[in-house]
Amino acid sequence: MNMNIRPVAPADSESIGQILYNAFCGIADRHNFRHDFPSAEAAVQMARMLSNSQGVYGIVAEENGKIVGSNFLWEQNEIAGVGPITIDPEKQSSGVGRRLMQAVIERGKGTRGIRLVQDAFNTASMSLYASLGFDVKEPLVIMEGKIKDEVPENFEVRPLGEKDFAACAELCRRVHGFDRNNEIERMIQMFPAFVAVRQNRVVAYVFAPFNWQMNHAVAETTEDMQALLAGAGKLTGQPLFFLLPTRQADLFRWCLSQGLRVVKPMTLMAMNEYQEPRGCYLPSVLY
């Protein structure tokens, strides 16, 4: 195969977005799951955002001058996140995905660790990532719906502001061993975020709770996370849409009792450093 791997250019967005749409729709249709993108234009918009985001390294695979796949490495934080990686359906199982993954793994060698989230029903991608050195860490599900419960009286849930950055970073470091503040500070104007306060102290925060690809949250306890999610939903009236580690059995059962439903299963995988979370958390599509 006459294949070339090169950095993403702004002019690539249309081709990348169309492949994103076709590839994700194809695997979803084969397993009877909802599409991740409502339209090809939405996927192109995602590609434009990725191609122009500071701290996101993008590459494309070209065969005879035609783009046949792409991959991205998010480098805003101490832990790097992979994705989305997509291959033209006509070129899948031809080695393109392996080459794209090897390139971002090489790029991420200087980080503390590299992580990704993949569709659990996509056995081909899970096998590829495992063969390249990624370990399975968490079974996940996407949850969607509105919380019925009110916020408990001993909690205040309010929008996350600049004054909360330090507390959110400290909380994330206690739970995960690193923080994601570079990501939050760069994107806080694009996505809503909330904190839960108990006894005048930030005990939980959630970023982008209505967008499962971008969302992440951390909390000291399951009770703190429940209050945070209830408050975020009540403040906006929107359905929540997030990834949930199902090993957090109490939180999973509570979400089901609130009327949220499972959309699809996913898997969190990691390479190199990984600390078992020391609290309650929700990952983004990266980690």
C-alpha positions, 0 to 999 in steps of 0.5 A: 500500500502506498500510504503516507501519514502526515499532520492534519491541515485545515483543508482536510476537515471535509474529508475527515468529517465524511469518513467520521460519519460513514465509519461510525454509522457503519459500525453502529448500523451493523450492531443496531445502535444509534448513530453518534453523529446526527448528520454528515455535517455534524461530523464535519463540524467536529472535524473542523473543531479538532483540526483547529483546537490548540492542544489536539494533535491530528494526523491523516493517512493518505493512499495515493493522495486520498485521505483514507483515515484520521486520528487525534491525540488530545495533549492538553493535560498530563494524560493524553487521550486518543480519538476519534480514530476512523478509517474509510469503510472501504479501507478497514482491516487493511492496516491503516488503523494500526499505522494511525495508532502507532503514530499517536502512541509514538507522539504520546511517549513523553506523557504520563499515560495514554487512554481511550474509550471504544465501543465495546461491541467493536471487537476489531478495535478492542483487539487492535488497541490491546495488541498495541499495549492498551489494557482494559480498565473500566466497563462503561455505558452511555446514560441518557435522561432526566433526574427525578430527584431534587437536590438535597438541602445540604448541597448547593449546585451552581455554575462552575466559574473561574473561582472554582478552578483551583478547587476542581483541580485539587479534587480531580488530583485526589480522585485520579492523580492528575487534573484536567484544568487545562481542558476546562479553562480552554473550553469553559466558554463552549460547554456548561459546567457545574459544581456541587458545594457541601459545607462551603466546599466544592465536593464535585464538578461536572463539565459538559453534562449534556454531551457525552463525548466531552463530559467528565465529572469527579466527586468525593462520594456517590452522594455528592455525584448524585446531588451534582447530576440532579442539580445540573439537570434542574438548573437547565431542564435538559436531559443528561447524557454521560458515560458511567463506569458500571463498577460504580454499582450504587450510582448505576442503580440510582441512575436507573431508578431515576429513569435514565436509560442505557444507550450503549456499552463502551470500554475505557482502555489505558497505556502506562500510568493508571491510578484506580480512582479514589472517589466517584467519577464519570469519564469523557470519551477520552478518559 
